[in-house]
Amino acid sequence: MTYSSELIKGTLKTIVLKLLADNKKMYGYEITQRVKELTLDKIQITEGALYPTLHALEADGLVTTEVEYIGKRVRKYYSLSPAGKVKTKEKVKELANFMETMISLLDIKPKTA
Amino acid sequence: MYCLCDEQIDFILNDLREHGIHTESLQMNLLDHICILIEQGLEEGGDFREFYTATIPSFYKQELRELEEETHFLLRSKGALALLSRSQFFLLLFTLFIGPFIAYDMLVFFISPEAGKMAHTLTAWSASLVFSLFPLLILVVLLLTPARFDPLIPRRAKILLGIDPLIRILPASDL
């Protein structure tokens, strides 16, 4: 089962920021693959959602970039800026609170083995 | 693993440009992403054009330019306080125009002495009615103007309220 894009859209910035916090520097394709791997294919970030989000994070000063030339093409690596590190903590905390609220609101019982 | 030659990389880059990806940084990102997908997915001696044509639709819903538009939209939305539809924006304008008059009318109603309260209130409300006719007329004209004669706030446009700039019109093509 893969989650709908509507569900993922609101959490995409948080996902990207947390991945960058855990992996120092990453490029776009690497981010999509890491998310697939960590979620066992349940979350598949589309290129159409990822790259605009990365550009917005860069414009907000939350990530910094460096480029690597691979023959004729350029690979752009993203890493967290100091402001991005602070923001990541805030976003993860906010999402955790939100999830707790949703569990309580929807009366979801935790799975027992 | 398939190895892309310079001509194929140029082909991808030109195709991205032709399909509305003009931001250089976004071109770089997409080019690298597509190259990796082709290098990992296409077998040695495979058909590059066929594989490319089959791969690229997974990047968008209707058109590739959506990525460019989404990127611009997110960049423009920076620091935005609210995103309003055209009708919500007009409603807000109307409320701002007429709100002070309504507030004044209510004040007159409550502070007028009992003797002549009705007369005072009616006078104030009549004045408000006259003042409200002007913005109301503008609203009616704007709402009835055909889209082709409405370059200022086109139909389906969104209005972004922020601090700098205060108001930004986003045409439907940017959304």
Interface residues (C-beta under 8 A of the other chain):
Chain A: Y27 G28 Y29 T46 E47 G48 A49 Y51 P52 T53 L54 H55 A56 A59 D60 V67 I70 G71 K72 R73 V74 R75 K76
Chain B: D6 I9 D10 T23 S25 L26 M28 N29 L30 L31 D32 H33 C35 I36 L37 S58 F59 Y60 K61 E66 L67 E70 T71 F73 L74 L75 S77 K78
